[in-house]
């Protein structure tokens, strides 16, 4: 399918030039990094920008580095780069596991984590990990730099806190200070380039701390704070898991669409929460557990 709309193409070499172009065009500009969502929207006529700003030539946006106890993931870092990173696999296994589920190898070679959160679709796979790790979104615009917690970043389907003329530089992910085990469970209709019908990311930390975040079952990805409070400081048991499952209707708001009914999503969310919790706890304890990247569905 061809792209039929006309637009100015810009490829700035540095951040000041990129910000100037974005400021000049305002809401009529679109940013190109990986382009795996953007090009689809252009071809389908869902987006008709007056200017396309290709940021792949900006060196600063390709950084993937550990600094002061946090991993900086630049706006042009792809999911494949995350998967190939020893630091991500060893220190941020939840991010590694969710990256493993994104579409296909070909898409992961182009798609970026920052593009994923800027698209802000409710089912984006990168969100649960960023929410559980308390990641921060770094932004620069004409008035300087701003940053947002991931929880404040998503404001609605396809909507973020980003203002016109601003550019996302990357995300900063603090490394957990406690020993942890993690699990991302994704439900799709088939193996391959399918969007999540339900996604849940779980982080189990030593001392009985749990972080639980869902995607694809609400208008925005979000932490399940009531479930986290229920689990806090307790040893995981079958009875405790059932209590957590009973809280799900208060935490998520699944809908019926072409990919699944709301009833099916709720039913599977309960199963996925149970399997994910047990897997994360087993990985934390070093007990027999599915390997990271192995599907639990």
Secondary structure, DSSP 8 states (H G I E B T S, - for coil): -------EEE--SSHHHHHHHHHHHGGGEEEESS-TTHHHHHHTTS---SEEEE-TT-GGGG-EEEETTEEEEETT-BHHHHHH-HHHHHH-HHHHHHHHTSS-HHHHTT-BHHHHHHH--TT-THHHHHHHTT-EEEEEETTEEEEEEHHHHEEETTEES--TT-EEEEEEEE--SS-EEEEEEEE-SSSSS---SEEEEEEEETTTEEEEEEESSSSS-EE-HHHHHHHTT----HHHHHHHHHTHHHH------SS--HHHHHHHHHHHHHHHHHHHHHHHHT-S---TT----
